[in-house]
Amino acid sequence: MTSPAVSARDLPHPAREEIRLEGILHALSDPMRLRIVRELAAASDELTCSYFDLPITKSTTTHHFRVLREAGVIQQIYRGTAKMNGLRRDDLDGLFPGLLDALLDAAARQAVRAGSA
């Protein structure tokens, strides 16, 4: 039996059991990546890459999304020509209960202290 063909537009994601705590912490250690995750957490649905108004180049933005995807923090999928992004909340909460909420709460508190909430 042959496996289904993989589209060139399919993006590699780690399986749930491959997601590592140190990878998540590394991915979220960058302020731009943390900002992306905060915005995704606040959204009720997936967001396109172009939704994010980041003060960095497009290539750097692409790099940040790739780091988050490869760490298992977000899932990216093409819908037509748009690359949609969503948090892998179920996977993260299942593997590390309370971690994502604690990190998001800490980031919100830091933003308030810095005056950028």
C-alpha positions, 0 to 999 in steps of 0.5 A: 500500500502506498502512502498519500502524496505529501503536498509541497505546501504541507508544513512539517509539525512535530507530533504531540509526543515529540514536543519538548518543554525546552523547545517551547521555552526557547521558542517563547523566549523571543519577544516577537514570538511571545507577541505572536503567541499572545495574539493567537491566544487572544483570537477566537480563531486561526489568524493569517501571517499577514494579520500580524503587524510586527516591526520586523522584516517579512523574512524575519517574521517567517523565521519566527513562525517557523521556530514556533511551528517546529517547537510545537507551539503553533500549527500552520496550514494553508487555506487557499493562498493564506497560511493560517496559524493557530495555537496547539493549545490542546497539545500543550495543555495535555503535555504541560497542564497550566504552562501556556496559561502561566506564560501568557499571564506572566507576559501580560503582567510584564506588558502592563509593567512596561506600559505596552499592554 
